[in-house]
Structures are given as C-alpha cells and as structure tokens.
C-alpha cells in the first residue's frame, strides 16, 4: 500500500488510524523478532517517520502508556498468573 500510494502515509496525505495501527503492528512484531524489517525498506522508512512524529515519539518513550514500567503489583500479578 505504501509503494502503490506513493505517499508517506497509508491513506491520503496525512496521519490516520491506519498508520497508527501499522506502526503498532510493526513494533509488536519487532519485539518478537528484532530484524523482521530487514528485507522491507519501505516499512523501515515508515517506522522511522511515524516514530518521529512528536506525540508518537513521546508515547514510545520508556515509562509511557504503551510500556509502563513494571511495579511490585505488576510483578506479583505475573507471578500469580504463571504460579511462581
């Protein structure tokens, strides 16, 4: 879609929910396999552009809502779930 559209965004010429969802899918996939984008330069460039949008960049910082730091309550909950 990025190649066919020829723009920086998936829909039109401005940021949309489609862009946000694609970025999140990329980030989640990279958490499992860090080099997943190595053969996809358009997606690498897309991730770079989206990750530098000021509000998104702030959201991706450590301690943000996307990945809040683990606290004692979170750790206890994980231990309860996995029974250790």
C-alpha distances in whole Angstrom, upper triangle without the diagonal:
4,5,5,6,8,9,11,9,6,9,11,13,15,14,14,15,11,11,15,14,11,14,17,15,15,18,20,19,20,23,24,23,23,21,18,16,18,16,13,13,10,10,14,14,12,14,17,16,16,19,21,20,24,24,21,23,27,25,24,28,30,32,30,29,26,28,32,35,37,40,43,42,39,40,43,40,39,42,43,40,40,44,45
4,6,5,6,7,7,7,6,9,11,11,13,13,13,15,11,10,14,14,11,13,16,15,14,17,19,18,19,22,23,22,21,20,17,14,17,15,11,11,7,8,11,10,8,12,14,13,13,16,18,18,21,22,19,21,24,23,23,26,29,31,28,28,25,27,31,34,36,39,42,42,38,40,43,40,39,42,43,40,41,45,45
4,6,5,8,9,10,9,12,13,14,16,16,17,18,15,14,18,18,14,16,19,18,17,20,22,21,21,25,25,24,23,21,18,15,17,14,11,11,7,10,13,12,11,14,16,15,16,19,20,21,24,25,23,24,28,27,26,29,31,34,31,31,28,31,34,37,39,42,45,45,41,43,46,44,42,45,46,43,43,47,48
4,6,8,11,11,10,11,12,13,16,17,17,19,15,15,19,19,16,18,21,20,19,23,24,23,24,27,28,26,26,24,21,19,20,18,15,14,11,13,16,15,14,17,19,18,18,22,23,23,26,27,25,26,30,29,28,31,34,36,34,33,30,33,36,39,41,45,48,47,43,45,48,45,44,47,48,45,45,49,50
4,6,9,8,7,8,8,10,12,14,14,16,13,13,17,17,15,17,20,20,19,22,24,23,24,28,29,27,27,25,23,20,21,20,16,15,12,13,16,15,13,16,18,16,16,20,21,20,24,24,23,24,28,27,26,30,33,35,32,31,29,32,35,38,40,43,47,46,43,44,47,45,43,47,48,45,45,49,50
4,7,8,9,10,10,10,13,14,16,18,15,14,18,19,16,18,21,21,19,22,25,24,24,28,29,27,26,24,22,19,20,19,15,14,10,13,15,13,12,16,16,14,16,19,19,19,23,24,22,24,27,27,26,29,32,35,32,32,29,32,35,38,40,44,47,47,43,45,48,46,44,47,49,46,46,50,51
4,5,7,8,8,7,9,11,13,15,13,12,15,17,15,16,19,19,18,21,24,23,23,27,28,27,26,24,23,19,21,20,16,14,11,12,14,12,10,14,14,12,13,16,16,16,19,20,19,21,24,24,23,26,30,32,29,29,27,30,33,35,38,41,45,44,41,43,46,44,42,46,47,44,45,49,49
4,7,9,9,7,8,9,11,14,12,10,13,15,13,13,16,17,16,18,21,21,21,24,26,25,23,22,20,17,19,19,15,13,10,10,12,9,7,10,11,8,9,13,13,12,16,17,15,17,20,20,20,23,26,28,25,26,24,26,29,32,35,38,41,41,38,40,43,41,39,43,44,42,42,46,46
4,6,7,6,6,6,8,10,9,6,10,12,10,11,14,15,15,17,19,20,20,23,25,24,23,23,21,18,20,20,16,15,11,11,13,11,8,11,12,9,9,13,13,12,16,16,14,17,20,19,19,22,25,27,24,24,22,25,28,31,33,36,40,39,36,38,41,39,37,41,42,40,41,44,45
4,7,8,8,8,8,9,7,6,10,11,9,11,14,14,14,17,19,19,20,23,24,24,23,23,20,17,20,19,16,15,12,11,14,13,10,12,14,12,11,15,16,15,19,18,16,19,22,21,20,24,27,28,25,25,22,25,28,31,34,37,40,39,36,38,41,38,37,40,41,39,40,43,44
4,7,7,8,7,9,7,8,11,12,12,14,16,17,17,20,22,22,23,26,27,27,27,26,24,21,24,23,19,19,15,15,18,16,13,15,17,15,14,17,18,16,20,19,18,21,23,22,22,26,29,30,27,26,24,27,30,33,36,39,42,41,38,40,43,40,39,43,43,40,42,45,46
4,6,8,8,12,11,11,14,16,15,17,19,20,20,23,25,25,26,29,31,30,29,29,26,24,26,25,22,21,17,17,20,17,15,17,19,16,15,19,19,17,20,20,19,22,24,24,24,28,31,32,29,28,26,30,32,36,38,41,44,43,40,43,45,43,42,46,46,44,45,49,50
4,7,9,13,12,11,14,16,16,16,20,21,21,22,25,26,26,29,31,30,29,28,26,23,26,25,21,20,16,17,19,16,13,16,17,13,13,17,17,14,17,18,17,20,22,22,23,26,29,31,28,27,26,29,32,35,38,40,44,43,40,43,45,43,42,46,47,44,46,49,50
4,6,10,11,9,11,14,14,15,17,19,19,20,23,24,25,27,29,29,28,28,26,23,26,26,22,20,17,17,18,16,13,15,16,12,11,15,14,12,14,14,14,17,19,19,20,23,26,28,24,24,23,26,28,32,35,37,41,40,37,40,42,40,39,43,44,42,43,47,47
4,7,8,6,8,11,11,11,14,16,16,17,20,21,22,24,26,26,25,25,24,21,24,24,21,20,16,15,17,15,11,13,14,11,9,12,12,10,12,12,11,14,16,16,17,20,23,24,21,20,19,22,25,28,31,34,37,36,33,36,39,36,36,39,40,38,39,43,44
4,5,5,7,9,10,11,13,15,16,17,19,20,22,23,25,26,25,26,24,22,25,25,21,21,18,16,18,17,13,14,16,13,11,14,15,12,15,13,12,16,18,16,17,21,24,25,21,20,18,22,24,28,30,33,36,35,32,35,37,35,34,38,39,36,38,41,42
4,5,5,6,9,10,11,12,14,15,16,18,20,21,23,24,24,25,22,21,25,25,21,22,18,16,18,18,14,14,17,15,12,14,16,14,16,14,12,16,17,15,16,20,23,23,19,18,16,20,22,26,28,31,34,32,29,32,34,32,31,35,35,33,34,38,39
4,5,5,6,9,10,11,12,14,15,16,18,20,22,22,22,23,20,18,22,22,18,19,16,14,16,16,12,13,16,14,12,14,17,15,18,16,14,17,19,17,18,21,24,25,21,20,18,21,24,27,29,32,35,34,31,33,35,33,32,35,36,33,35,38,39
4,5,5,6,9,10,11,12,14,15,16,18,20,21,20,20,18,16,20,20,16,16,13,11,13,13,9,9,12,10,8,11,13,11,15,14,11,14,16,15,15,19,21,23,19,18,16,19,22,26,28,31,34,33,30,32,35,33,31,35,36,33,35,38,39
4,5,5,6,9,10,11,12,14,15,17,19,20,19,20,18,17,21,21,18,18,16,13,14,14,11,10,13,12,8,10,12,11,13,11,9,12,14,12,12,16,18,19,16,15,13,16,19,22,24,27,31,30,27,29,31,29,28,32,33,30,32,35,36
4,5,5,6,9,10,11,12,14,15,17,18,18,19,17,16,20,20,17,18,16,13,15,16,12,11,15,14,11,13,16,14,17,15,12,15,17,14,14,18,20,20,17,16,13,16,19,23,24,27,30,29,26,28,30,28,27,30,31,28,30,33,34
4,5,5,6,9,10,11,12,14,16,16,16,17,14,13,16,17,14,15,12,9,12,13,9,9,12,12,10,12,15,14,17,16,13,15,18,15,14,18,20,22,19,18,15,17,21,24,26,29,32,31,28,29,32,30,28,32,33,30,31,34,35
4,5,5,6,9,10,11,12,15,15,14,15,13,12,16,17,14,14,12,9,10,11,8,6,10,10,7,8,12,12,14,13,10,12,14,12,11,15,17,18,16,15,12,15,18,21,23,27,30,29,26,27,30,28,27,30,32,29,30,33,34
4,5,5,6,8,10,11,13,14,14,16,14,14,17,19,16,17,16,12,13,15,12,9,13,13,10,10,14,14,16,14,11,13,14,11,10,14,15,17,14,13,10,12,16,18,20,24,27,26,22,24,27,25,23,27,28,25,26,30,31
4,6,5,6,9,10,11,12,13,14,12,12,16,16,14,16,15,11,13,15,12,10,14,15,12,13,17,17,19,18,14,16,18,15,14,17,18,20,17,16,13,15,18,21,22,26,28,27,24,25,28,26,24,27,28,25,26,30,30
4,6,5,6,9,10,10,10,11,9,8,12,13,11,13,12,8,9,12,10,8,11,13,11,11,15,16,18,18,14,15,17,15,13,16,17,19,18,17,14,15,19,21,23,26,29,29,25,26,29,27,25,28,30,27,27,31,31
4,5,5,6,9,10,9,11,10,10,14,16,14,15,15,11,11,13,12,8,11,13,11,10,14,15,17,16,12,13,15,13,10,13,14,16,14,14,11,11,15,17,19,23,26,25,22,23,26,24,22,25,27,25,25,29,29
4,5,5,7,9,10,12,11,12,15,17,16,18,18,14,14,17,15,12,15,17,15,14,17,18,20,19,15,16,17,14,12,15,15,16,15,14,11,11,15,17,18,22,24,24,20,21,24,22,19,23,24,22,22,25,26
4,5,5,6,8,9,7,9,12,14,13,16,16,12,13,16,15,12,15,18,16,15,19,20,22,21,18,18,20,18,15,18,18,20,19,18,14,15,18,20,21,25,27,27,23,23,26,24,22,25,26,23,23,27,27
4,5,5,4,7,6,8,11,13,13,14,15,12,11,14,14,11,13,16,15,14,17,19,21,21,17,17,19,17,14,16,16,19,18,18,14,14,18,19,20,24,27,27,23,23,27,25,22,25,27,25,24,28,28
4,6,6,10,9,12,14,17,16,18,19,15,15,18,17,14,16,19,17,15,19,21,22,21,17,17,19,16,13,15,14,16,16,16,13,12,15,16,17,21,23,23,20,20,23,21,19,21,24,21,21,24,24
4,6,9,9,12,14,16,17,19,20,17,16,20,19,16,19,21,20,18,22,24,25,25,21,21,22,20,17,19,18,20,20,20,16,15,18,19,19,23,25,25,21,21,24,22,19,21,24,21,20,24,23
4,6,6,9,11,13,14,16,18,15,14,18,18,15,17,20,20,18,22,24,26,25,22,21,23,21,18,20,19,22,22,22,18,18,21,21,22,26,28,28,25,24,27,26,23,25,27,25,23,27,27
4,6,8,9,12,13,14,16,13,12,15,16,13,15,18,18,16,19,22,23,23,20,19,21,20,16,18,18,20,20,21,18,17,20,21,22,26,28,29,25,25,28,27,24,26,29,27,25,29,28
4,6,5,9,10,12,14,12,10,14,15,13,14,18,18,17,20,22,25,25,22,21,23,22,19,20,21,24,24,24,21,20,24,24,26,29,32,32,29,28,32,31,28,30,32,30,29,32,32
4,6,8,8,11,13,10,10,14,14,12,14,17,17,17,20,22,25,25,21,21,24,22,19,21,22,24,24,24,20,20,24,25,26,30,32,33,29,29,32,31,28,30,32,29,28,32,32
4,6,5,7,9,7,6,10,11,10,12,14,15,15,17,20,23,23,20,19,22,21,18,21,22,25,24,24,21,21,25,26,28,32,34,35,31,31,34,33,30,33,35,32,32,35,35
4,6,7,10,9,8,11,13,12,13,16,17,17,19,22,25,26,22,22,25,24,21,23,24,27,27,27,24,24,28,29,30,34,37,37,33,33,37,36,33,35,37,35,34,37,37
4,6,9,9,9,12,13,14,15,18,19,19,21,24,27,28,24,24,27,27,24,26,27,30,29,30,26,27,30,32,33,37,40,40,36,36,39,38,35,38,40,37,36,40,39
4,6,5,6,9,10,11,13,15,16,16,19,21,24,25,22,22,25,24,22,24,26,29,27,28,24,25,29,31,32,36,39,39,35,36,39,37,35,38,40,37,36,40,40
4,5,5,6,8,10,10,12,14,15,17,19,22,24,21,20,24,24,21,24,26,29,27,28,25,26,29,31,33,37,40,40,37,37,41,39,37,39,42,39,38,42,42
4,5,5,6,9,10,11,12,14,16,17,21,22,19,19,23,22,20,23,26,29,27,27,24,26,29,31,33,37,40,40,37,38,41,39,37,40,42,39,39,43,43
4,5,5,6,8,10,10,12,14,16,19,20,17,17,21,20,18,20,23,25,23,24,21,22,26,28,30,34,37,37,33,34,37,35,33,36,38,35,35,39,39
4,5,5,6,9,10,10,13,15,18,19,16,16,19,19,16,19,21,24,22,23,20,21,25,26,29,32,36,36,32,33,37,35,33,36,38,35,35,39,39
4,5,5,6,9,10,11,13,16,18,15,15,19,19,17,19,22,25,23,24,21,23,26,28,31,34,38,38,34,35,39,37,35,38,40,38,38,42,42
4,5,5,6,8,10,11,15,16,13,14,17,17,15,18,21,24,21,22,19,21,24,27,29,33,36,36,33,34,37,36,34,37,39,36,37,40,40
4,6,5,6,9,10,13,14,11,11,15,14,12,15,17,20,18,19,16,18,21,23,26,29,33,33,29,31,34,32,30,34,35,33,33,37,37
4,6,5,6,9,12,14,11,10,14,14,12,14,17,20,19,20,17,19,22,24,27,30,33,34,31,32,35,34,32,35,38,35,36,39,39
4,6,5,7,10,12,10,10,14,14,13,16,19,21,19,20,18,20,23,25,28,32,35,35,32,34,37,36,34,38,39,37,38,41,41
4,5,5,9,10,7,8,12,11,11,14,17,19,16,17,15,17,20,23,26,29,33,32,29,31,34,33,31,35,37,34,35,39,39
4,6,8,9,6,5,9,9,8,10,13,16,14,15,13,15,18,20,23,26,30,30,27,29,32,31,29,33,34,33,33,37,36
4,6,8,7,5,9,10,10,11,15,17,15,17,16,17,20,22,25,28,32,32,29,31,35,33,32,35,37,36,36,40,39
4,6,5,6,9,10,10,12,16,18,15,16,16,18,20,23,26,29,32,32,30,32,35,34,33,36,38,36,37,40,40
4,6,5,6,9,10,11,15,16,14,15,15,17,19,21,25,27,31,31,29,31,34,33,32,36,37,36,37,40,40
4,5,5,6,9,10,14,14,11,12,13,15,16,19,23,25,29,28,26,29,32,30,30,33,35,33,35,38,38
4,5,5,6,9,12,13,10,11,10,13,15,18,21,24,27,27,25,27,30,28,28,31,33,31,32,36,36
4,5,5,7,10,12,10,12,11,13,15,17,21,23,27,27,25,27,30,29,28,31,33,32,33,36,36
4,5,5,9,10,8,10,10,12,13,15,19,21,25,25,23,25,28,27,27,30,32,31,32,35,34
4,6,8,9,6,7,7,9,10,13,17,19,23,22,20,22,26,24,24,27,29,28,29,32,32
4,7,8,6,8,7,8,10,12,16,19,22,22,20,22,25,24,23,26,28,27,28,31,30
4,6,6,9,9,8,9,11,15,17,21,22,19,21,24,24,23,26,28,27,28,31,30
4,6,9,9,7,7,7,11,14,17,18,16,17,21,21,20,23,25,24,25,28,27
4,7,8,6,4,5,9,11,15,16,14,15,19,19,18,21,23,23,24,26,25
4,5,6,5,8,11,14,17,17,15,18,20,20,20,23,24,24,25,28,27
4,6,5,9,12,14,17,16,14,17,19,18,18,22,23,22,24,26,26
4,6,10,12,15,18,17,15,17,20,18,18,21,22,21,22,25,26
4,6,9,12,15,15,12,14,17,16,15,18,20,19,20,23,23
4,6,9,12,12,10,12,15,15,14,18,19,19,20,22,22
4,6,10,11,9,10,14,14,13,16,18,18,19,21,20
4,7,8,6,7,10,10,10,12,15,15,16,18,17
4,5,5,6,9,10,11,12,14,16,17,18,17
4,5,5,6,9,10,10,12,14,15,16,14
4,5,5,6,9,10,10,12,14,15,15
4,5,5,6,9,10,11,12,14,14
4,5,5,6,9,10,11,12,11
4,5,5,6,9,10,10,9
4,5,5,6,9,9,10
4,5,5,6,8,9
4,5,5,5,5
4,6,5,7
4,6,8
4,6
4
